[in-house]
Amino acid sequence: MATTINDLVLVHIDEKPGFYARIEDVSPDVKPGWWGVKLLVLTVPLEVYTWILEEAQINGAPFTMGGTPVRLEKVVSPVLRDAAAAEPRQKAPASAPAVQTKEPAKGGNVVSLLDRKKEK
């Protein structure tokens, strides 16, 4: 499963979880086969790092920075993971057109934060 723009990653530093980040951009570096990866680091305050990585490193292969082991691990939301596990894996025929429906998503309840404020 390839890691790409808008994916969340857990960055492991020295083989321990270090911080979460969202991949904001991936652009070609001047060195062939390398990419400038812009990470929005989810800390307080927010920070933006740009690392030059190979595609395998973006997808989880370990590497070092200044001799320190680093690894990106793609994070999949438990909501998406559970939904994917619940749906049967069926492939649509190659000739079938994509269908968009306007039906609301089924699942959890919608809670209005505005209504919650009024109750207090």
C-alpha positions, 0 to 999 in steps of 0.5 A, spaced: 500 500 500 503 506 497 503 512 501 501 518 498 499 526 499 494 527 505 496 520 508 497 520 515 504 517 517 507 515 524 514 517 524 519 512 528 525 515 531 530 510 533 525 504 533 520 508 537 514 512 535 516 519 535 510 523 532 505 523 527 505 527 520 501 528 514 504 528 507 502 535 504 506 534 498 511 529 494 515 533 489 521 530 484 528 532 487 534 534 483 537 527 484 533 522 480 529 517 484 529 521 490 523 526 492 522 532 496 516 530 502 513 535 505 510 533 512 505 537 516 508 535 523 502 534 528 505 537 534 503 543 538 505 548 535 505 545 528 511 544 524 513 543 517 519 538 515 521 537 508 525 531 507 529 528 501 527 520 501 527 515 496 520 512 494 521 505 498 523 510 504 516 514 503 513 507 503 516 504 510 523 502 508 528 504 514 533 509 513 538 513 517 538 521 519 545 523 522 546 516 524 539 515 527 534 510 524 528 513 522 522 509 518 515 512 516 509 507 517 502 509 514 496 510 519 490 507 517 484 510 520 480 505 525 474 507 522 476 506 514 479 499 516 473 497 520 469 499 514 473 496 509 473 489 513 466 489 513 465 490 506 465 484 501 471 484 496 467 485 489 470 487 483 466 491 478 467 489 471 472 493 467 466 496 463 461 498 468 461 506 469 462 509 476 456 510 479 455 516 484 449 516 489 446 521 493 444 517 499 447 519 506 452 514 509 450 509 513 453 508 520 453 512 526 449 518 529 450 525 527 451 529 533 450 537 532 455 540 536 450 547 536 445 543 539 450 540 545 452 548 546 444 550 547 443 544 552 448 547 557 
